[in-house]
Amino acid sequence: MEEKVSIIGIIVENSDSTDKLNELLHKYSSYIIGRMGIPYKKKDINVISIVLDAPADIINTLSGKIGMLDGISSKVVCSKS
């Protein structure tokens, strides 16, 4: 299956779910190119971007699992090729 470069944008509003988030990211670490996290103290949230090089089904599975965590939302942007 063709691999695509993608970005998963993550907003963490419930810090109690960060352990589960980190477990997921560790599980898929072989696909992760880079990660950037920014705490936004004014709103008491964290914004994380994950850059992946992976097949579309892996990208969608990971994003779906992240989005199912309590207080965490995610969206994906994929390259066209």
C-alpha positions in Angstrom: 0.0 0.0 0.0 1.2 3.5 -0.8 2.5 5.6 2.0 1.6 9.2 2.4 3.0 12.0 4.4 0.4 13.4 6.8 -0.1 15.6 9.8 -2.4 14.7 12.7 -3.4 17.8 14.6 -4.3 17.0 18.2 -6.0 19.2 20.9 -5.7 17.9 24.5 -8.3 19.4 26.8 -8.2 16.6 29.4 -4.6 16.0 30.6 -5.8 12.8 32.4 -5.8 11.2 28.9 -2.2 12.0 28.0 -0.8 8.7 29.2 -3.1 6.8 26.9 -2.2 9.2 24.1 1.5 8.7 24.6 1.0 4.9 24.6 -0.8 5.1 21.2 2.0 7.3 19.8 4.6 4.9 21.1 2.8 2.0 19.4 2.9 3.8 16.1 6.3 5.3 16.5 7.8 3.5 13.5 5.6 5.7 11.3 6.3 9.0 13.1 8.7 11.5 11.4 8.4 14.2 14.1 6.3 15.5 16.9 5.7 19.0 18.3 3.7 19.9 21.4 2.8 23.4 22.5 1.2 24.0 25.9 -1.3 26.9 25.8 -1.6 27.8 29.4 -4.1 30.6 28.8 -6.7 28.1 27.7 -5.3 25.2 29.8 -4.9 23.0 26.7 -2.1 21.4 24.7 -1.7 21.4 21.0 0.3 18.6 19.4 1.2 18.0 15.8 2.4 14.6 14.6 4.0 14.1 11.2 3.7 10.6 9.8 4.9 8.7 6.7 2.4 5.8 6.7 -0.3 4.0 4.7 -3.7 5.6 4.7 -5.3 2.9 6.8 -2.6 3.3 9.6 -3.1 7.1 9.5 -6.9 6.8 9.8 -6.7 4.1 12.5 -4.3 6.1 14.7 -6.3 9.3 14.3 -9.5 7.5 15.1 -8.1 5.9 18.2 -6.7 9.3 19.3 -10.1 11.0 18.7 -11.8 8.3 20.9 -9.8 9.3 24.0 -11.6 11.4 26.6 -11.0 15.1 26.1 -8.8 14.7 23.0 -9.7 15.6 19.4 -7.8 15.1 16.2 -7.9 15.9 12.5 -5.7 14.6 9.7 -4.2 16.4 6.6 -2.6 14.1 4.0 -0.4 14.8 1.0 -1.9 14.1 -2.4 0.8 11.7 -3.4 
